[in-house]
Amino acid sequence: MEQGNPNPLKILIIAKYDPTFDWVHLSLQEQNYTVVGRVETVAEASKRVQRTHIDIVLADTSAVGTAD
């Protein structure tokens, strides 16, 4: 039996909502990562990172490249 990491990495996703997001979220959880949320802009991600410990920011480059 595989033993889970007692301190999974916390991931914040920058992406507009898309059904693929649900698949990515579920896949990450199955690998014992914690998805702390999804935001749509780098500015929102910056605010979240200042308030919460985040280990990894996973960005959809099409979402990051847009000016909001």
C-alpha positions in Angstrom: 0.0 0.0 0.0 1.3 3.4 -0.9 1.6 5.9 1.9 0.4 9.4 1.3 2.5 12.5 2.0 1.4 14.0 5.4 2.2 17.5 4.1 0.9 17.7 0.5 2.1 20.5 -1.7 -0.5 23.4 -2.0 -1.3 24.4 -5.5 -3.0 27.6 -6.8 -4.3 27.5 -10.4 -4.6 30.5 -12.6 -7.1 29.7 -15.3 -10.5 30.7 -16.6 -13.1 28.1 -15.8 -13.2 25.3 -18.2 -14.4 21.7 -17.8 -10.7 20.7 -18.1 -10.1 22.4 -14.8 -12.3 19.8 -13.0 -10.1 17.0 -14.5 -6.9 18.8 -13.5 -8.2 19.4 -10.0 -9.2 15.8 -9.6 -6.0 14.5 -11.0 -3.9 16.6 -8.7 -6.0 15.5 -5.7 -5.5 11.8 -6.7 -1.7 12.5 -6.6 -2.0 13.8 -3.0 -1.7 17.5 -3.9 -4.0 20.1 -2.3 -5.6 22.6 -4.8 -6.2 25.6 -2.7 -8.2 27.4 -5.4 -8.5 28.8 -8.9 -8.2 32.4 -9.8 -8.5 34.0 -13.3 -5.7 36.6 -13.2 -2.1 37.0 -12.0 -3.3 40.0 -9.9 -5.7 37.7 -8.0 -3.0 35.1 -7.7 -0.6 37.6 -6.2 -3.2 38.6 -3.6 -3.8 35.0 -2.7 -0.1 34.2 -2.4 0.3 37.1 0.0 -2.4 35.8 2.3 -1.9 32.0 2.0 1.1 29.7 1.9 1.2 28.3 -1.7 3.9 25.9 -2.9 3.1 25.9 -6.6 1.3 28.2 -9.0 0.0 26.4 -12.0 -0.9 28.8 -14.8 -2.9 28.4 -18.0 -0.8 30.5 -20.4 -3.8 31.6 -22.3 -5.3 33.0 -19.1 -2.0 34.6 -17.9 -1.5 36.3 -21.3 -4.7 38.3 -21.2 -5.0 41.8 -19.9 -7.8 42.3 -17.4 
